[in-house]
Amino acid sequence: MNLLILSPGRRVEIVEYFKETFHAVGRKVFTLDMSPYAPALYAGDEFFCIKKDFNNLDSYIKNIIDICQNKDISAILTLIDPELVLLSEHKSEFDRIGVKLILCDLDFVKQTFDKFGFYNAYKDTIKLVDTVGSYHDALKKLESGTWKYPLFAKRRDGSASIGIKKIASEADFEG
């Protein structure tokens, strides 16, 4: 069983960890990223730099399937959130060729990708940072004294820290 890690980005340590584990049983770890500037791309035993056409993601999936078949890959792990949904939507294609996707089912992936939806679903089960879904709800929390500045805002469907914003005053909500 060989492993393919998608979109490793800067996470060299994660790739190295998997290599240590897989090498111990005579297997390999392959990496694939769309950027030739991703340091962890080169940490794999072999690597593939494949452009991702966001207008035709089926070709991206086909390229991954071809690599899996040519390199005896039996499991795939992605390190970025947006690919979880994409891979989940193509699960049956990977099942057909005997490749296990290391991820949850599609409904759960979609639920966790929506940060406000995740908060609402799990706020009574696990300790989470108080979260609101609108500017008006945030203002209510501020006016009631429940919250104080600074606040941190993030897109409900964002990934990593893209689009995160520090809100130091009401004026920052508008910018």
N, C-alpha and C positions, 0 to 999 in steps of 0.2 A: 504494500500500500504506500503510494507516494502522495504527498500533499501539495496542493496549489494554493498559495496565499495571494489573494487579489488586493490590489491597492495598498501595499504596505507603507507607502509614503516614507516617513522618517523613522518608522518603528523597527529599526535594525535589531534591537534587543529581542523583540518578539520573534523575528525570523530566526535569530541565533538560538533561542530557546527551543523552537520546534526542530531546528536542524540537529541539535544535540540529542533530542529525544528520538527523532526518526533515524539518525545515523546509528544509534545504539542497536537498532533492529535491522540494519542494512537497507534502509529506505532513504529517499531523497525528498527535499523540500524545494519546490519551484516557486518563483515569484512572478507576478504580472502587474504592471502598472502602466498607465497611459503617459506618464511623464518620465523622460530620460533623466530628469533631475531628482528623482526620488531615491534617496540614499539606500533605502532598504531593498529596492529593486535588485541591486547588485549583491545583496547578502544571500540570495538563494543559491542553491547548487547550480541551477540554471535559471535564466530569467528571460522574460518576454516583455518587450515594450510595444504595446498595442494601442493605437489611437482609438478613442471611443467617440463614435459619431452619435451624438445625443438625439439626432433625428432618425437614426436607424440602429437602435440598440440590439436588434435581432442579429446583425452582423457581428457585434461584439460577443454575444452569446455563442454564435457559431464558431468564432475563433477560439473561445474557451473550450468548447466541446472538442474541437480538433486537437487542441493541445492535450486535453485529458486522454484522448484515444491514442495519441502518438507517444505520450510519456508515461503510460500506465498509472495515471492519477486516479485515485479512488475516493478522494475527499477534497473539498474546497472550503476555504475559510476566507471571508472578506473582512477587511479591517475598517471599512467605512460604512456608515449607516445607509446611505442611499442605495447601495448595491444589495442590501438585504431584501428590499422589496423586489428589485429586478430579478435576483436569483430565485426568490420564492415563486414568482410568477412563471418561471421556467423550470420548476422542480421536476415535472414529469419528463422533460427532455433529458435531464441528468440521471433520473431514475432509470430510464431506458438503457443507458450505457453503463450503469452500475456505479455511478459517482454519487457519493453522499455529500449533501450540502449541510455544512455545520451551521445550522440556524433553526429558529423556531418556525412554526407554521405561519402562513401569510397573514391571517387575521391578527395574530399576536404581534407580528413584526409591524404591521400598519398601526396598531394601537400604540405601540411603544415609540414609534417614530413621531407621533403627534404628541408633543410635550404636554400640552394642556389636557388632552384626552387621557394621557397616561396619569397625570396628576389626579384627575377626577376619578379614574378607575381604581387607583391604589392609595389615595391619601389616608384612608382608614385602615389600611393593611400595613404599610411601611411608613417610616418617618421621611417626609419629603419637605422641601422648601415650599412655603406658602406661595401659591401661584394663581394668577388671574388671567383671563382671556381677553381683556380689553382695557383700553386707556381709561374708560369711565370706572371700571371696577378697581383699577389701581388708585385712581383719585379718591374713591370712597374709602379705601383702606388708609390712605394718607390723611384724609380729613378726619377720620375716626380716631386717628392716633395709633392704629394697629401697625402701620408701617411708618418708617422714617426714611428720609433721603440719606445716602444714595440708594437707588434701586438699580437693578440690572435687568435689561430687557433683551429678549432673544426671540427670534422667529419660532413659531410653534412647530414648524417643520424643518428647522435649520439643522445643520450638522457641524460638528466640531465647535469652534467659536466664531464661525462666520456670521456676521451681522449682529454680534453682541454689542450692546450699547449701555454705557453708564448714564443713568439719569440722576443728575444732581439737583434739579429743580423742575418745576412744571414746564418751563420754557424748553427743556431738553426733550420733552415728549413730541414736540412739533418738528424737530430737526431730524 
